[in-house]
């Protein structure tokens, strides 16, 4: 028996229903029946996920939500953005409130096993840092002994902070916050000497200040923070769809597939990997319950991984992040897509 995947009035013959394990649930079917993807995002972190004055969400993580919606629903606009805090994000995913968590979240042992989440890959290699006012006169995190520090509860950042200060025989006074917006307010109000979170988050937060030049990010990176989208345990097909959507964006950059040339390459590329990626051969989409052009739509939604990075958080944006570890593996970085074959 075949399932049908609907994109408007177009019916696409897809994967045999027997291949998708019914006992594991069927998030794909739920999303397509609902005709909208519920995507968990940050409550507001400029460059990653934040609404504008008209309520339109933009950012690095938002672009991934759009790519998944384009792949499974044929329309990158069919996304319901659900703001989540450090404390509510995993509950929102586990309870089914969201289908996908595309919020800056660190892949850890406990989250992967005890919380029963499946991290489908890493879309940003990060590390925890500290931001202080320039007039504090501090140039190193090791000078923060006795400082008050704003810290989001329910995060790896909270645990890393305790470990770092203990290891360096220092003391600190935590100022607990629930969201980045609250952290920014508390920090600017002088309630804490320093704000600590992922270095990318600090750059995004500083970029939103009226006087970013008066705040510095200290040089120490005190942890590994592999950030990535997550789905629930128990639906391996949905996990495959989200995982390979991420790989499609990364592979597209590696093979020079961009939002500008993708249609032409879909018609004329002689590269077998590109042909499989864009659905010109091998019908890989049928293996995950989608049509042949699922990855093509995902890439067209916002461009390849490099295009998304450059447009939302790259060096030419107010966030100003260099690719660093997030460069392609061919350019000295760690970004690497599994083979499309």
C-alpha positions as CSV (number, residue, x, y, z in Angstrom):
1,X,0.0,0.0,0.0
2,X,1.3,3.4,-0.9
3,X,1.0,6.7,1.1
4,X,0.3,9.9,-0.7
5,X,2.0,13.2,0.1
6,X,0.0,16.3,-0.8
7,X,1.6,19.6,-1.8
8,X,-1.5,21.7,-2.7
9,X,-3.3,19.8,-5.4
10,X,-0.3,17.7,-6.4
11,X,-0.3,14.1,-5.2
12,X,3.1,12.5,-5.0
13,X,3.5,8.7,-4.7
14,X,5.7,8.1,-1.7
15,X,7.1,5.5,0.6
16,X,5.2,2.3,1.5
17,X,3.4,2.9,4.8
18,X,4.8,-0.3,6.1
19,X,8.3,1.1,6.1
20,X,7.3,3.8,8.7
21,X,6.9,1.9,12.0
22,X,3.4,2.7,13.2
23,X,4.4,1.7,16.8
24,X,6.9,4.6,16.8
25,X,4.3,7.2,15.9
26,X,4.1,9.2,12.7
27,X,5.1,12.8,13.1
28,X,5.3,13.3,9.4
29,X,1.6,12.3,9.0
30,X,0.6,14.5,11.8
31,X,2.5,17.5,10.4
32,X,1.0,17.0,6.9
33,X,-2.5,16.5,8.3
34,X,-2.1,19.7,10.3
35,X,-0.5,21.4,7.3
36,X,1.9,23.3,9.6
37,X,5.1,22.6,11.4
38,X,5.3,23.5,15.0
39,X,8.9,24.5,15.6
40,X,10.3,25.4,19.0
41,X,12.6,28.4,18.9
42,X,14.2,30.8,21.3
43,X,12.0,33.5,23.0
44,X,14.2,36.0,21.2
45,X,17.9,35.9,20.2
46,X,18.8,38.3,17.4
47,X,20.4,36.5,14.5
48,X,19.2,33.1,15.7
49,X,15.5,33.4,16.3
50,X,13.6,36.6,16.9
51,X,10.3,38.2,15.8
52,X,10.3,41.7,14.1
53,X,7.8,44.4,14.9
54,X,5.3,42.7,12.7
55,X,5.7,39.3,14.3
56,X,7.7,37.8,11.4
57,X,10.4,35.4,12.7
58,X,13.9,35.5,11.2
59,X,17.3,34.0,12.1
60,X,19.7,31.1,11.7
61,X,17.4,28.6,13.6
62,X,14.3,30.0,12.0
63,X,15.8,29.3,8.6
64,X,16.1,25.6,9.5
65,X,12.4,25.5,10.5
66,X,11.6,26.9,7.1
67,X,13.8,24.3,5.4
68,X,12.0,21.4,7.1
69,X,8.6,22.9,6.3
70,X,9.6,23.3,2.7
71,X,10.7,19.7,2.6
72,X,7.6,18.1,4.1
73,X,4.9,20.6,3.3
74,X,6.1,22.2,0.1
75,X,6.0,25.7,1.7
76,X,8.6,27.3,4.0
77,X,5.9,29.7,5.3
78,X,3.9,26.9,6.9
79,X,5.6,27.2,10.3
80,X,4.1,28.0,13.7
81,X,7.0,29.3,15.8
82,X,6.7,28.4,19.5
83,X,9.0,30.4,21.8
84,X,10.7,28.3,24.5
85,X,13.0,29.1,27.4
86,X,15.9,27.1,28.7
87,X,13.5,25.5,31.2
88,X,10.5,24.9,28.9
89,X,12.1,23.8,25.6
90,X,12.5,20.1,26.3
91,X,9.1,19.7,27.9
92,X,7.6,21.4,24.8
93,X,9.2,18.8,22.6
94,X,8.5,15.8,24.8
95,X,4.9,16.7,25.3
96,X,4.3,17.1,21.6
97,X,3.7,20.8,21.7
98,X,6.4,21.1,19.1
99,X,7.5,18.7,16.3
100,X,11.0,20.0,16.2
101,X,13.2,22.0,18.6
102,X,15.4,24.3,16.5
103,X,16.6,26.4,19.4
104,X,20.2,26.8,20.4
105,X,20.5,23.6,22.6
106,X,23.6,21.7,23.5
107,X,23.8,17.9,22.7
108,X,24.7,16.2,26.0
109,X,24.6,12.6,27.3
110,X,21.8,13.3,29.7
111,X,19.6,15.0,27.2
112,X,20.1,12.3,24.6
113,X,19.4,9.5,27.0
114,X,17.5,10.4,30.2
115,X,15.4,13.1,28.6
116,X,14.8,10.8,25.6
117,X,15.6,13.4,22.9
118,X,17.3,12.7,19.6
119,X,19.7,15.3,18.4
120,X,19.8,14.9,14.7
121,X,23.1,16.6,14.1
122,X,25.1,19.7,14.9
123,X,24.4,22.9,13.1
124,X,26.6,25.2,15.2
125,X,29.8,24.3,17.1
126,X,30.0,26.7,20.0
127,X,31.5,27.2,23.5
128,X,30.6,29.2,26.6
129,X,32.0,32.6,27.2
130,X,31.6,35.7,29.4
131,X,30.6,39.3,28.6
132,X,31.4,42.3,30.8
133,X,31.3,46.1,30.5
134,X,34.5,47.5,29.3
135,X,34.7,49.9,32.3
136,X,34.8,46.9,34.7
137,X,38.4,46.7,33.8
138,X,38.4,42.9,33.4
139,X,40.3,41.2,30.6
140,X,40.0,37.6,31.6
141,X,37.4,35.3,33.1
142,X,39.9,34.4,35.8
143,X,39.5,38.0,37.1
144,X,35.8,37.4,38.0
145,X,36.4,36.0,41.5
146,X,33.5,37.2,43.6
147,X,31.5,38.6,40.7
148,X,27.8,38.5,40.2
149,X,26.9,36.6,37.1
150,X,23.7,36.4,35.1
151,X,22.9,32.9,34.2
152,X,20.0,31.1,32.5
153,X,18.5,28.4,34.6
154,X,18.0,24.9,33.2
155,X,21.0,25.1,30.9
156,X,24.4,23.5,30.5
157,X,25.7,27.0,31.0
158,X,24.6,26.9,34.6
159,X,26.5,23.7,35.2
160,X,29.6,24.8,33.3
161,X,29.8,28.0,35.3
162,X,29.9,26.1,38.6
163,X,32.5,23.7,37.2
164,X,34.7,26.5,35.9
165,X,34.7,28.5,39.1
166,X,35.3,25.5,41.2
167,X,38.2,24.4,39.1
168,X,39.8,27.8,39.4
169,X,39.1,28.2,43.2
170,X,36.9,31.2,42.6
171,X,33.5,32.2,44.0
172,X,30.6,33.9,42.3
173,X,27.1,35.0,43.0
174,X,24.5,33.8,40.4
175,X,21.7,36.0,39.2
176,X,19.2,33.5,37.8
177,X,17.3,34.4,34.7
178,X,14.7,32.6,32.5
179,X,15.4,34.0,29.1
180,X,18.0,35.9,27.1
181,X,15.8,39.0,27.1
182,X,15.7,38.9,30.9
183,X,19.4,38.4,31.0
184,X,20.0,41.4,28.8
185,X,17.8,43.6,31.0
186,X,19.4,42.5,34.2
187,X,22.9,42.9,32.8
188,X,22.2,46.3,31.4
189,X,20.6,47.4,34.7
190,X,23.7,46.5,36.6
191,X,22.2,43.6,38.4
192,X,25.3,41.4,37.5
193,X,28.9,42.1,36.6
194,X,29.0,39.6,33.8
195,X,26.6,37.6,31.6
196,X,27.5,34.1,30.6
197,X,26.1,31.9,27.8
198,X,27.2,30.5,24.5
199,X,29.7,32.8,22.8
200,X,27.4,33.1,19.8
201,X,24.6,34.1,22.1
202,X,26.8,36.8,23.7
203,X,27.7,38.2,20.2
204,X,24.0,38.3,19.3
205,X,23.0,39.9,22.6
206,X,25.8,42.5,22.4
207,X,24.8,43.4,18.8
208,X,21.4,44.5,20.0
209,X,22.8,46.9,22.6
210,X,22.7,50.7,21.9
211,X,26.4,50.8,22.7
212,X,28.0,47.4,21.8
213,X,31.5,49.0,21.8
214,X,31.3,49.4,25.5
215,X,30.9,45.7,26.2
216,X,33.6,43.0,25.6
217,X,33.5,39.3,25.3
218,X,36.3,37.8,27.3
219,X,38.8,35.5,25.5
220,X,38.1,32.3,27.6
221,X,35.9,29.6,26.1
222,X,35.2,27.3,29.0
223,X,33.2,24.5,27.4
224,X,32.2,22.6,24.3
225,X,28.7,23.5,23.2
226,X,27.6,21.4,20.1
227,X,24.3,23.0,19.2
228,X,21.7,21.2,17.1
229,X,18.1,20.6,16.4
230,X,16.3,17.8,18.3
231,X,13.3,15.6,17.9
232,X,11.6,13.1,20.2
233,X,12.7,9.5,20.7
234,X,10.3,7.1,19.1
235,X,9.8,8.2,15.5
236,X,12.9,7.3,13.6
237,X,11.5,8.3,10.2
238,X,10.8,11.8,11.4
239,X,14.3,12.0,12.8
240,X,15.7,10.9,9.5
241,X,13.7,13.6,7.6
242,X,15.0,16.4,9.9
243,X,18.6,15.0,10.0
244,X,18.8,14.7,6.2
245,X,17.3,18.2,5.7
246,X,20.2,19.5,7.8
247,X,22.7,17.4,5.7
248,X,21.1,18.7,2.5
249,X,21.8,22.3,3.5
250,X,25.4,21.4,4.4
251,X,26.0,19.3,1.3
252,X,24.6,22.0,-0.9
253,X,27.2,24.4,0.2
254,X,30.0,21.8,-0.3
255,X,28.9,21.1,-3.9
256,X,28.3,24.8,-4.8
257,X,24.5,24.5,-4.9
258,X,23.0,27.8,-4.1
259,X,19.5,29.4,-4.0
260,X,20.5,31.2,-7.3
261,X,21.7,28.2,-9.3
262,X,19.8,25.3,-7.8
263,X,17.2,25.0,-10.6
264,X,19.8,25.0,-13.3
265,X,21.9,22.4,-11.5
266,X,18.8,20.2,-10.9
267,X,18.4,20.1,-14.7
268,X,22.0,19.9,-15.9
269,X,24.5,18.9,-13.2
270,X,26.8,15.9,-14.1
271,X,27.8,15.4,-10.4
272,X,26.1,12.1,-9.3
273,X,25.9,13.4,-5.7
274,X,24.2,16.6,-6.7
275,X,21.8,14.6,-8.9
276,X,20.8,12.5,-5.9
277,X,20.6,15.5,-3.6
278,X,18.3,17.4,-5.9
279,X,16.1,14.5,-6.9
280,X,17.3,14.1,-10.5
281,X,18.2,10.4,-9.9
282,X,17.8,7.6,-7.4
283,X,14.5,8.8,-5.8
284,X,16.0,9.0,-2.3
285,X,12.9,10.8,-1.0
286,X,10.8,7.7,-1.3
287,X,12.9,6.1,1.4
288,X,11.7,8.7,4.0
289,X,8.1,9.2,2.8
290,X,8.7,12.3,0.7
291,X,8.9,13.1,-3.0
292,X,12.1,13.5,-5.1
293,X,12.3,17.3,-4.7
294,X,12.2,17.5,-0.9
295,X,15.8,18.6,-0.6
296,X,15.6,21.0,-3.5
297,X,12.7,22.8,-1.8
298,X,14.6,22.8,1.6
299,X,17.6,24.4,0.0
300,X,15.6,27.0,-2.0
301,X,13.8,28.0,1.2
302,X,16.7,30.1,2.5
303,X,19.8,28.9,0.6
304,X,22.5,26.4,1.6
305,X,24.1,26.3,5.0
306,X,26.7,28.9,4.1
307,X,24.1,31.3,2.7
308,X,22.0,31.0,5.8
309,X,25.0,31.6,8.0
310,X,26.1,34.6,6.1
311,X,22.7,36.2,6.0
312,X,21.8,35.7,9.7
313,X,24.9,35.7,11.9
314,X,27.9,36.0,9.6
315,X,30.7,38.6,9.5
316,X,28.7,41.1,7.4
317,X,25.8,41.1,9.9
318,X,25.6,43.0,13.2
319,X,26.3,39.6,15.0
320,X,29.7,39.4,13.1
321,X,30.5,35.7,13.6
322,X,33.3,34.1,11.7
323,X,32.8,30.6,10.4
324,X,35.6,29.1,12.5
325,X,34.7,25.5,13.4
326,X,31.5,25.9,11.4
327,X,33.3,26.1,8.1
328,X,33.1,23.2,5.7
329,X,35.4,20.3,6.3
330,X,37.1,21.2,3.0
331,X,37.9,24.7,4.5
332,X,39.4,23.5,7.8
333,X,36.1,23.4,9.7
334,X,33.9,20.6,11.1
335,X,30.8,20.9,8.9
336,X,30.4,17.6,7.1
337,X,27.3,16.0,5.5
338,X,26.9,12.3,5.2
339,X,26.9,11.0,1.7
340,X,23.7,11.2,-0.4
341,X,23.7,7.7,-1.9
